[in-house]
């Protein structure tokens, strides 16, 4: 009976073969093993669980705490999300401006530095979202209840206030603590369909006087903010990820989790709030953990990639030129744009956390076209955001910096490493889910597009379901972008392998 270390205790994990074929248990076993192999703890310690079970909601009072419960706050997230980190509301400001308020869950009010719960969060640094199971950074009693901005619940929050001009620029900002209430828990897809005039308003929007006008105002401001960043060179990329659909415990399908207008609205507000947070800490003489994407070292490869599509990019890295190229390609060839996006993302390199010291030049984020950027808006899900919250609360209260320089530098390195490990786990389980879904369809034919062709192999992305497999026979003469019909010959759930043989679409 194999036992594996899991946090500070031991837990039994059955071999994959113990779980019935086609069921969630197969993927759970793979996910848990992958977590441990990557240095991530799938389970909380007994001390962390005991602390979470003993907790009560944080007292909603204190000096400098504003009462904003009456504002028409709402959340927009995935349909099934319960770990709600942000709320937003907006109101017209002087002239043609709009003031946007973003409320961020005050997780630090309950998760104290040095506690057993904090130790787990600091070790993993992030929630891990696999196709089989979510491994939360915080116990669910906190992340989906006591520190979540759940509908109808009075909660403590850090509020970032931004006044946005007609051109999408932040003209004024303020940060403070407040009491808030989420008056409507909304979902991305239904809000996006309504904003795009493809459906009527979601039921909660229709039932809440003023909420429809409120969301329309937020949408218009977000579009102005996005337009400004795109003018500065924010990159237009599309890398949709398949999302597992279960019927009970049986994996029924994989659907692309694509971007939409509501997701972009929240993204624009979070980028703005993260920028305000970074600048506020700098103005107070505080260090921070910045999220950076450096100017790409492999720019020449991006230039060469553009040349294969008869496009010209400058010799030196230039975000506006790259974004203009991507926009043209998305319009000219939408079928292959996701694969082009993925290639560009790989050549841009990975984002990372770096310590930012007061008075030092900031490196910025090449892909977002912003100079000052931190992660601060998801403290239930990411440890750097909880660190940012503690720094903010100290700065607001004129207290000393809660972390020394060496500690922040080590946190930045560790958070970057663990984020990479979490991404690898998520991708590994996603591949296993694809193999599991197709396991009963050996011998069937599918249509797809070639996404990779080199001496290492030829890869094909199927259109339906949206998974990728390797051509093991009949790959001669195919190149990236070719449409192809393939037959499924073998799957390996444990390793996430999908083997195909192919012939051209006639």
N, C-alpha and C positions, 0 to 999 in steps of 0.2 A: 504494500500500500504506500504509494509515494507521497511524501509530505514536502511542502515548500514553505520557506519563510514568507510571511505576509505581514509587513509592518513589524510590530514588536511581538506578534504572536504567531502561532503556526495554524495553518488551515489545510484541509485535504482538498485537492483538486483532481477530479477524476480524469483519466485519459479521455481523449476525444472519442474513442470508440465506445465509451460507456453511454454517451448521449444518443438518443434515437436520431436516425438520419433526417435531415431537413428541418431540424428543430433548433431553437435558440440555444439550447444547452451546448451544442457542438461549438458554436461561435463563442459562447461564454468561456468555455475551457481554453480555446485558443487565445482569447483576449486576456484572460488572467495570466496565462503562461507568458505571453508577450510582454505584459506589464512588468512582471518580475524580472524577465530577461533583460529589459531595458532600464532597470533600476527604479521602477515606479511601484509604489505600494498599492495593491488593489483594495486593501482593507484598512480600516482605522484601528488604532490601538484600543485596548479596553479602557484606558484612561480617557482617551478622546471621546469615546462613546458615552462613558459615564458623565463627563463634563457636559456633553450636549444634552443628555437626558435630564440633567438637573437645571438647565437654563430656563429662564423666563424672559419675556420681551424686555428690551432695554427701556429704562424709565425715559419718558418723552418730556423731559424738562431740563433746564440748565441755563446758565448765563449765555446771552447772545443768541438764544434759540428762537427763530422766527416761527410763527404759526401760519403755515400756508396750506392748511388742510382744505380750505374752501375752494382753492383753485381747481380747475377742471383737468387735473392730472390724468394721464392715460399711459399705459404701456403698450408697445407693439413688439411681439416676439413670435417664435414658432408656436403653432397651435398647442403643442403639448408641453411647452416650457413652464416650469414652476419656479426656477431660480431666476427671479426677475431683478435685474440690477438697476434699471433706469426707468424713469418716467419723464415725460416732457409736456410742456404747455407753452403757449406763446400769446403775445398781446402786441398791438400796434404801439410804436414808440414815436417820439417827436419826428417831424418831417415824414420821410418815406420809410423810416426804419421800422424794425420789428424786434422786440425783446423776446428771446427764447430762453426758457429756464429748463435746465436738465437736472433732475434729482437723482442722486446716486446713493444706493443703499449704504447706510453707515454700518458696515460689517465690523469695523474696529470697536464699536460700542459693546460687542459681545465677545469677539475673538481677540483676546489680549496677547500681546507679544510674550513669548516664552511659555505659553500654555500648551497642553497636550494637543489641542486642535490646531494651534498655530504651528506646532512642530511638524504635523502631517502636511499642512498646507505649504510650509516652507520646503519640505523635502520633495513633494511632487510638483509644486509650483503652478499646477493647472488642473482643471477638470479634463478628463479624457473621454471623448465621445466616440465610442465604437459602435459598429452596427449591431452588436449583441447587447451591450449594456453601457450605461454611463457610470464612470468612476468619478464621483464628485470630489472636488478639492476640499470641501467642507461637509460635515455630516448633513444629511438631508433634513434633519430637524431644524437646522439653521438655514441652509441654502434655499430650501423650498418653503420655509415658514418664517422663522424668527428674524432672519436677516434678508428675507425676500420682500420686495415691494408688492405683495400680493393684493389682489382686488379687495377693497373694503377694509384693509388693515391700516391702522395708524402706525407709522414708522418714522424713525429718525433718518435723516438724509443729509448729504452734502449737496448743496445746490450751486450749480455753475450758471450764472446769469450772463447772457451774451446779447448785446445789441448789434443787430446785423443791418448794414446799409443795403440800399437797392442793388448795389453791385456785388453783394455777397460777402463783403469784408466785415470783420468784427471791429466795430468802432468804439465799443466800451464793454467792460466786463467786471464782474464781481463774484466772489465766492463766499458762502456763509453756510451755517448749519440751520436746519429747519425741521419742523414736523410736517409730514405730508400724508395724503391718502390717495391711493390709486382708485379712481372712480370708474375705470373701464379697462379690463384686460382684453386687448385686441390681438389679432393674428395677422401676420404679414400678408398671406395670400388673399384673404378676404378684403383687407384694406387696400391692397394694390389693385385688385380687380375693380373696386369701387372708384379709386382715384383715376384709373384709366377708362372709366365709363363703360366697363364691360359687365358690371353687375350693380345692383342696388347697394345701398349702405349696409354694412354689417348690423345685425339686430341691436347691438349695444350702442352703436352710433346713432341709429334711428331713434332709440329710446332715451337718449341723453340730450336735452335741449342745449344747443350751442356747440356740441361736440363736433358735428359735421363741419361747421364754419371754422372751428379751432384746427381741425386736421387739414383742411384746405389751406389755411394760413401757414401751418407748419410746412406743408408740402411746397408751397411757393417759395418760402425762405430757403428750404433745403436745396431746391433746384438752383437758386441764385448762388448759394455757397458752392455747390458742385460746379456750376459754370465758371466761377472764379478760379477754382483749383484747376479745372481743365485748361483754362486759358494760361495758367502758369506751368502746365505740363503734367498734371495728374494723369496717370496711365489708365486707358480704357482696356481692361482685361476681362476675360470670361473663362473661368476654369470651374465649371459646375461639377459637383461631386454627387455620385449616386447615394441615395438615402434608402435604407432598408425598410421595407413595408412588411410587417408581420400580421398574420391572422392568428390571434392567440399566440402560441409559441412557434408557429410554423412560418418560415420565411416565404412570403408569397410573391414578392416582386422587389425590384430596385427602380426608383424614380429619381430623375435628376432634380437636385435641389438648386434651382436656378435663382438668379438675382431678379428682383422686381423693384417697383417704385417705392414700396413701403420699406423694404430693406435698405434702399439707398437713402431714404429720409433719415432713418436711424443712424446709418453710417455717417452721413454728413454732420449730424448733430454731435455724434461721439468724437469725430475728428476735431470739430470746433472746440468741444469741451476739453479734450485732451491738450489742445494747443493752449487754451486759457490756463489750464492747470500748470503746464510747463513754464509758461511765462510768469505766472503768479509766484511759483516757488523761486524762480530765478530773481524776481524783483525783491523777494524777502531775504535774499542771500542764502537760500537753502539749496542743497544739492538735490538731485533727482535721478531716477532711473529713466533714461530716454529710450524710446524705441526708434531705431535708426535702420535705414537701408542705404548703404553707401553708394556712391557713384559707381556703376558697374565696371569691374576690372576686365570683363570679357565683352566689352563694347564692340570690339572688332568682329566678334562672332555674330553679334546682333546685326551689325552692318552687312556682314556676308549673307546672313539669313534674309535680310530685306532685298539684297541684290538678286537672290534667286527668284524673287517675285517682281523683278524689274522695278524696284524702288531704290531710292538713294537716300542714305542717312549721312550726316556729317561725320568727320573723322573723330571728333571729340564727343563725349556723352552729352546728349541734349534731350531733355525730357519732352519739351513741346514737339520736337520733330518726331520723336518716337511715337508719341500719342497720335499725332496726325497720321502717321503710317498705319498704326493699328486701327484707327477709325476707318480709313479707306479700305483696309482689308476686311473688316467686319461687314462693311456694306457690299463689297465686291464678292466675297466668298464666305457667307455665314456658316456653311456646312463645316468648313475646316478652320473656322476662327478659334474654336476652343483649343484645337491642337497647336495652332500658332501661339496662342496665349500661353499655353503650358511651356512651350519651348522658350519663349521670352522670359517667363518667370524663372525658369531654371538658369538662364544666362544672366539674369539680374543678380542672382545670389540670394541668400536668405537674410531676412531681417534679424536683428539682434538687439539685446539690451546692453546699454553702456551707461556707466555713471557719468553724470553731467555735473561738473563743479562750477560754483558761482564765478563769473568773470571769464570763463573759458568759452571759446567759440563752439557753437552747436553744430553737429554734423548733418542733422536733418534727415528727411525720409524722401529718397529719390522718387519712389513710386507714387507717393501722395502729394508731392510738390509742396511740402511744408518744411519749415526750418525748425520749428519748436514743436516737439511731439513726444508725449509720454503715453503710457497706458494707465488709466485711472478710473474708467467707467464700468468695469466688470469685476468688482472685488469679491463677489461670490464664486467666481470662476477662475481668476488669475491672481497669483500672489503678488506680482509687481503692482497691480492695482491696489491691493491692500497696503503695500508699502507706501505708495503714493498717498493713500488716504491718511496714513499715520503722519506722514510728512506735512500734509495739508493741515491737519488738525493741530499739530504743534505750531505751525506757522501762524494759523489763525489766533491761537491762544498766546502767542509770543513766548513759547516754551523753547528749550534747546532742541537741536536736531536729534531725533531719537535713534539714529544709526551713525556710527563713525565711518570714515572714508573707506577703510579696509573692508568693513562689513558690506557696504554698498557695492564695492567693486566685486567681491566674491558673490554677492547675490546676483549681480548682472550676469556673471559667467554661468552660474548654476541655473538661473532661470532660462537662459538661452539654450543650454544643454538639455534641460528637461523638456522644454517645449519641442525641441527636435525629436527627443525620444517619444513623446506623446504623439507627434505627427506620424512617426514610423509605426507605432502600435495601431493607430487608427487606419493607416493605409494597409497594413498587413491584414487586419480583420476585414476590411472592405474587400480585399482580394479573395479572402477565404469565403466571404458571403457570396461573391459572384460565382465562385466555383461550386458552392453549395446549392445555389439557385439553379444552376445549369446541370447539376449532377444527374437529373432524371431525363435529360433531353439529348443524351448521346445519340449521334446519328442525324440530328436535325440540321437544317441549313438556315443560315442567317445572312443578312446583308450588312456590310460595314464599310469602313474606310481605313486605309493603311495609315498608321500614325508613326511608325518608325521602321526604318530599313537600313541595316548596317551589317557588318560582319558578325555581330553578336546575335542577329536574328531579325525577323520581320514581325511587326506587331499590328494588330487590327482592333479597332474600336467598333463593336457592334452597335447598330442603331437602336435595336430593341431586343433584349434589355441593354442598357448603356454600360457595358462592361468591356474590358480589353483582354485579348488572348494572343497567343503566339502561334504563328504559322509554322508548323513543323514539316509540312510537305506542300509542294505546289506554290512556292513563293518566288520562283524565278521570274524576273522581269517586272516585278511590282516595285513601286516607289511611293514615298509619302504623298498622300492625297488621292491615290487611286481608289476608286470604289471597287468592291470585291464581294463575291458571294463565297461563303465558307461553310464547311461542315464541321460540327463539333465531334471530336474523336475521343477526348479524355479530359477528366478534371481531377485535381488533387486538392481537396479542401484544406488539408493540413498546411500545405505550402502555398495555397492560393494560385495554383497553376490551371490554366485553361488552354488546351491544345486544339489547334484547328488545322484543317487542310483547305486549300482554296482553289477557285477558278474564277475568271472574270465574269462580271455581270454581263449578260448577253442582251 
